[in-house]
Amino acid sequence: MSKKAKQEAKQRASTRQLIGTKAVTDYSLQTYGHGELVYFIIKPSNISVLSEASISTRIYALMNVLKGIAEIELMCLNSRENFEDNKRFLRSRIEQEQNPVVRKLLEQDLSFLDRIQVQMATAREFLILIRLRDEKEKEVFPYLSRIEKSLKEQGFSVKRADKEDIKRILAVYFEQNVTTEKFEDFDGERWVIFNE
């Protein structure tokens, strides 16, 4: 295939094809060539209020989970807005701006973003990822239940991600969108009105 033909094919590709996903199911993300991905959402502990012994216990529990399940992959995502790019842009605009009134407005915007970021206390979301490759369909759910049980037995607050969770994870990862409540299955889906 020529370079031009490849470029045209890429332009016609859907978003799902570009990011390598086939579908979002009720419990997984199906991909091209990378298996079926199942996510477990771990609710983080506030370690700032835990004693040193409690933190050591949490680390040991995580080590036990990692030793017991070889297929585990870990992910960490922002689960709140990150304003650093916007703040960097505002700082550069403040330096360039000649008009004192506009400069003062830019400084107020920068201060506002700082206040919002402090209020939101940029949170992280921790995910355990299991990559299913050639598991038989009847073995998948017992396998996933064993993993979830193992995590809970080690004291982790865990939930297997459902379809809406997976769409939100993708939106945060690819789009840095953490404010949308309901994610569409197809671009523009909310604008389609049936029977009109």
FENHU-V405156 format. One record per pair of residues at least 24 apart in sequence whose ideal C-beta (glycine too) atoms are under 6 Angstrom apart, sorted by the first residue. I is the first residue (numbers start at 1). J is the second residue. If there is no record, write none. Layout:
BEGIN
i & j
I & J
I & J
END
This chain:
BEGIN
i & j
24 & 163
24 & 166
26 & 163
29 & 166
35 & 131
35 & 132
35 & 133
36 & 132
37 & 129
37 & 131
38 & 130
38 & 144
39 & 127
39 & 129
39 & 161
40 & 128
40 & 158
40 & 160
41 & 159
41 & 161
42 & 126
42 & 156
42 & 158
43 & 157
44 & 126
61 & 154
61 & 155
64 & 154
65 & 151
65 & 154
69 & 147
71 & 130
72 & 128
73 & 129
75 & 127
75 & 129
76 & 124
76 & 126
77 & 125
77 & 172
79 & 123
79 & 125
80 & 120
80 & 122
80 & 123
80 & 178
81 & 178
83 & 113
83 & 117
86 & 113
87 & 113
END
